[in-house]
Amino acid sequence: MIQFLLNRELRTEHALDPNITALNYLREHLGKSGTKEGCASGDCGACTVVVGELDNERVRYRSLNSCLTFVASLHGKQLITVEDLKHQGQLHSVQQAMVDCHGSQCGFCTPGFVMSLFALQKNSSGFDKADTLEALAGNLCRCTGYRPIIDAAEQACCQKQPDQFDAFEPQTVAQLKAIAPQDTAELNSGDKRCLLPLTVADLADIYAANPEARLLAGGTDLALEVTQFHRELPVMIYVGHIEAMKRVEVTAESIEIGAATALSDCYAALAQDYPDFGELLHRFASLQIRNQGTLGGNIGNASPIGDAPPLLIALGAQIVLRKGNSSRTLPIEDYFLDYKVTARQEAEFIEKIIVPRQQANQAFRAYKVSKRLDDDISAVCAAFNLVVEDGVVHSARIAFGGMAAIPKRAAACEAALKGAVLNQSQIELACAALAEDFTPLSDFRASKEYRLLVAQNLLRKCFLELQAADVETRVSAYV
């Protein structure tokens, strides 16, 4: 069975279909229709809910797409919907702000906006426009009513007052402690089941016994098989309760990230050493997706247009693969073999990702080109990792996504740069070499000609940025 809080009401489910999403659970099982289905793919935000989890003695609130959240993953957590905000006949301050600022037009998207604003208010100490835009980037208004919604965000954050969730937080903490998972749980409807282990060892044993199972972490990709392709997933294993796979550990040599770590939790460590990695994470889908999707999942699904793999390949990252009691470490570039084909063996899973720390004279740049700035999939994603000393390229690791069937290094381009003086003519030779490395496909995101030209222009952009940074460094030293 699984247990979770619906606001402050304890819900216990014994035989629920584990393929059901939180969205359909709310609407079809509980009759709570405030949460809307707009796309069932995590793009529009109409289904946004907020999930509360224990963080020491406090409750941490995060916005999620309920259309991509399987109910089993709510085990031990608190689910808050738009119906829960009104209290004792009074609108919540974020709801009132939407009214006061005329933030609702047709109203269909409004509950999702309200829940994103609620999470923003809970996690902020005042109004910041950049934070607001990030919080709302995953919510689409088809009536183009964004300005009044931003005004509502400013009012809600500037006039923040204690609410019922603050008042009841001690009780909520006590309730969450009482239902905190203590052992492997299972949600079983007879023909379908989801197992929820608590340790890496338990996961290895369960996966070995059920090698046909699908691993569920954030579910932002896996859930699409149910919501978009209408497939059934007979056996899932949820890894979100395995604390060892949700840790970020920084040592002198590396950044070790558990495969089940949410993307929003990876940001601080990666951005510290590699600001461009942090900037790209800000454009990785939406905040709702980043709160749920994991770095391990972004690697494991082997998408040729996944945002993280090209950057990790360029940085020389490794992954630790676990099967039973055995582990092996593999350079991430060797994990991808062909389109959606990887080096992962049966019942083997990604346990963690190891990213080298930044070294002296290392320059790392990453770029994402997509049709929309926010909440969109890459047409081309590029990562450049160069070590330049006295104007000479001592090493070069360059990787692209969207240019081949797998995220891939640009070997000929690297060879054109290694050992050469970094100047405009050498960059042009390296740009020409990209045509040897890749023969991209045309699809609805971009033509092959566009992709190749963009890849070449991104290399030129990297060169110009490095030149500008070098000039700035020399000027600063002189001053």
N, C-alpha and C positions, 0 to 999 in steps of 0.2 A: 504494500500500500504506500501511498504518498500522502503527506500532509503539508498544507500551506495556509497562510492567512489571506483571506479576501477582506481587505482593510483590517478589521480586528476580528472577523469571524473565522473560526477554525474550519477548514474544509479537509475532509478525509476521503480519499478516493481509493477503492479497492480494485475495481474491475473496469475502469475506464479505458477506452481505446487509446493507447499511447500515441497514435498518429494524429489525435485531435490537437488543434492549436488552441492557444489561450483565447484567440479571437472567437473561434467557433464555440468554445466552451462557454464563454461569457454570453454570447448571443443565443445559442441554441439550447444550452443546458440550464442556464440561469435566467434567461430572458432579459439580460442587461444589454440593451441595444444602443447605448450611448457610444460604445466603441464601434467605429464604422469600418467596413471593408471597402477599400477603394481600388486596390491593385492586387492584393494577396502576394506581393513579391517584395515588400519592404521599400518601395520607392516613394509612396505618397504621404505616409505618416498619419493617415486618417485613423489608423488602428492603434496609435501610440498609447501605451499604458506606462505606469511607473512601477518598478519593482524595488522593494526595500530588502536590504540584507544587513546582517550584523557586521559592524565594524567596531571591534572592541565593545564599548558600552553604549554605542550610538547606532542609529539606523542610517545606512547610506542609501540614498535614493538615486535611481537611474532610469532614464527613459528607454523603452524597448518597443520594437514592432511586435505587437501581439500576433500578427498573421504569420510570423516566422518563429514563434515561441511555442514549442511543444509543452503541453501541460505538465508532463513529467519533470521538466526542468525547473518547475516552480517549487519542487519539494524543499521544504525548510525555509521558504522565503515569504515575503509579503507582496501581494498583488493589489495595486491601487488603481481604480478606474475613475472615469469622470463623474460617475454617480456618487463616489465617496467624498468628493470635495465639499459639496454643500453640507452645512452642519447647523442643526437646530434652526432650520428655516432660512439661514443666511448663506448667500453665495460666498465661496472662497474668494480671497482677495484677487487671485488671478482671473477668476471668472468675472468678478466685478470690474476689473480693469478692462477686460474685453468688451463689456457693456459700455463702460464710460467712454472708451476710445473708439467705439463703433468698429470693433475688430472683426465682427461676424457679418458676412454677407449672405450667401445662400445657406450657410450654416453646416454643410455636410462635413467640411474639414475641421470645423471649430473644436470639437472635442479633442482631436489630436493635437491641435495647437495649444489648447488649454493644458493638456498633460505635459507637453514639452516645456511650457512656461512654468508649470508647477515644479518640475525637476530643476529648471534653471533657477527659480527663486530659492529652492531648498539648498542649492549648491553655490550660491553667490552671496556676497555681503553688500552688494550695490549694483547699480546698472553699469554694464560695459557693453558697448555696441558690438564689438567683435565677438564676445561670448554669446550675445543674443543671436547674432547671425549664425554662429556655429550651432547653437541649440535648435534653431528653427530651419536649418538647411535641409533637414529630412522631412519637412512638412510642406506640402504643395497646396497653394490656394488657387483654384481655377478661376476665381473672380478677381485675381491680382490685387488682393487687399492687404499687401504686406506692410505698407506704411503705418496704418492704424494698429496693426498687430505689434509692430516694433514699439509704437507709442504705449501699447498696453504692457509690453515687457518692461519698459522704463518705469511706468507707474507701479507695476507689481513689485519690482526690485527696489525701487526707491522708497516705497511706502510699505515695506515688508513688516508684517506684524505676526506675533506668535499665533499659531492656529491649533486646531484640534490634534494634528499629528505631533506637534511639539508637546502639547499637554499630555497626550497619552503615550509619549515615547517610552517612559519607564515600563509601562505595562506591555507595550509592543516588544521591547527588548526581552522582557521576561517570557513572553509567549514564544518568541523566536528561539530563545535558548531551550525552551521546553520541547520544541519540535525539531531541534537541530539533529541532523542525521547522525546516528550512532553505529550503523552497520549498513551493509549493502541492502538497498531497498529494491522493490520490483513493482512495476505497474503492469498488470496482466489482464487482458480482456479475453483470454482463451486462445484466440488465433494470433494475437499479436502481443508483444511484451517489450518493456524497456527496463533494463537493469541499471542500477545507479551505485557503482562501487565507490569506496572512500579512499582507497590506496592504490598506488601504482601496481603493487603486487597482486591485489585483487583484480584490477583491470586486466593484467596479463593472464591470470588464470581464467577469468570469465571469457576473454576474447579467444583464448586457446580452445575453450570448450564450445564456443559459438563463433567460429571463424567467418561465418556468413553474415554476422551482425554488422550493422552500420554504426560507426562511431558518431556520437552526437556531442558537440561542444556548444558553439553558439547557435548552430542550426540555420544560419543565415543563407547557406547554400543548400544544405540537405533538405530543409523544409520545402524548398521549391519543387522537389520531386513529388511532394504530396499536394501542394497548393496549385502548382502550374501543370504538372504532368499527370496528376491524379493516379499516382502509383501508391501502392501500399508497402510499408516498411515492416516486415514481420518481426524483426528483432533489432532493437537499438541498444546501445550502451552509452549512457550519459556520463561524461568525464568531468562535468563542472563542479563536482564535490571533491575532487582530488586536489587537496591543497598543494601537494608537492609539484603538481603540474600547472599551478597558477602563480608560482613565485618568479620574481625577477631578482637575480643576484648579480651584483657588480663586483668584479675582482680587478686586480691590477692588469690582468691580461684580457679579460673577456666580459661580455654581458651575457648571462645565461637566462633564457626566458622559457618558462614552462609552456608546453604546447597549448595548454588550455587557458593561457592568459589572455584576457580580453584586450583588444587592440588599444582601447583607451588607457589601459594600465601599462602598456609598453611604451607609451609616449615619452615619459620623463627620462627614462634611462637612455633610450635611443637618441632623443633630441639633444641630450647633454653632449654626447660625442659627435653626433652627426645631425646638425640642424636641418639639413635638407631632408633627412629621413623623417624628422618631426613634422616638417612642412607638408610632406606628402601624406603622412597619416592624417593631417587635418583635412585633406581632400579625399580620404578613403571613405567612399560611400557617405553615410550620414552619421551623426552622433548616436542615433539609436542602433545602427549597425555596429559601430565601433564599441559600443557598450556591451555588445553581445558576441560579435564575431571574434575569432581568435587568430593569433599568428600561425599556430599549427594548422588550423583549418585552411587558411589562405595558401599554405604550402601544400597541404595534403590533397586538396581538390584538383591540383595539377592543371589549373587553368592557364592557358598561354597568355592571358591578359590580367592575371593577378598582379596587384600592385607591389606587394612586398618581395616576391622572389627575385626580380631583376636586381633590386638593391642589395639583397642578401648575397646573391651570387657575386656581385661586384665587390662586396666587402670580404669575400672569402669565408662566409659563415658555414658552419657545419650543423648537422642535425644528429641527434642521438635517437636511434631506432631501438625499440625494445620488443622482444618476443620471449614470452615465458620468463625465465631467469637470466636470459642472455641479452646483452646490449651491444650495439655496434655504432660507430661514429662514421658519418659519411659526409663528404663535401656536398653542400646543397646542390651544386651544379650537376652532380652525378645522380641525384635523386630523380630527375626528369629524363625519361628515355624517349618518349614519343607522345603524341597527342593523347592526354589523359592516361598515359602509361608511365608508371614509376618503378623504382627499384624496390619498393616495399614488398615484403614477402607476406604470405598468408598469415593472418593473426599477428602481424607486426604493426606497431604504431609509433608515431612520432612522440617521443617523451619530452624533448626540449630542443631549443635552438641555441647555438653558441655563436655569438658575434664578437669578433676581435675588437679590442679597444682601438681608438684612434692613435696613430703613431706620428712621430715628428715628420714634417715635410709631406704629410699625406693630405691630399685634397680630394674631397668627396662631394660630388654634385649629383642631384637626382631631379628628374623632370617628368611631369605627367601631362600629356596632351589628350584632351577629351572634348566632346561637344559642349558640355556644360562645365562650369568651374567646380561646382559642388555636386555631390551625389550622382556621379557618373562613372562609367567604366572607361578605362584607357583605350584610346586608339593606338597610342605608342607610349611606352614607359621606358625611360632611359636612366642608366646609372653609370657614373664615371668615377673610378677610384684610381687616382694617379699619385705617384710619388715623384716629385720634381725637385732636383737639387742643382743649383747653379744653372738653371735654365734647361737642364737635360732630364728627360723622362727615364727614370731608373726602373719603374715598373708601371704597368697599366692593366687594370682589370675593368672591362667595359661590358655591360650586359643590357639586353633589351627585352621587353615584353611586347607582345602584339606584332612582332616581326617574323615569327616562326610558329611552328606547332607547339613549341615549348619555350619557356623563358631561357634565353641562351646568350652565351658570351660571344663577342665579336672578335674572333681570333685574328683575322687578317687586319682588322683595324688596330688591334693591340700591337701586332707585329710592326705595323707602320710607325708606331709611336715609340716603342721601346728603344732606348739608347739614342734617340734622336733629340736634337734641339727643338724645344717646343716653340715653334713659330708658325706664321700663317701658312707658308708653303707646305710645311709638314702636316698641318691640320688638313689641308686640301687633299694631300695624298691619303691620309687616314679616312677622309670622307669618301673618296673613291673606293677605298678598300671595303667599305660597308656594303657595296654592291656585290662583292664576292662572298660576304658573310651571310647575306639574307636575300631571299626571293619572296617577299611578303605577298599575302593574298589580298584580294579586294573583297570587301563585304560592306554591309550597310553602315559601318562606322567610318570606313576610309578606303580609298583605292590603294593599290599596291604602289603606284607612283607617289601618291601623297605620303604614304608611310615611309618610303625610302628617303624622300626629300626632308621630311620632318626629322628623321633619325640623323641625317647629315647636318641639318641646321642646329639640332640640339648639341652635337659635338662642337660646332662653331660657337654656340652660345656658351658652352662650358669654357672654351678657350678664352673668349672675351672676358668672362667673369674672373678667370684666374689671372689674366693680365691686369685687370682693374684692381684685384686684391693685392697683387704684387706691387703695383704702383702705390697703393694706399699704405702698404707696410713700409716701403722705402721712405715715403714722405713722413710717416709717423716717426720712424727711426731718426730721420734728419732733424725733425722738430724737437 
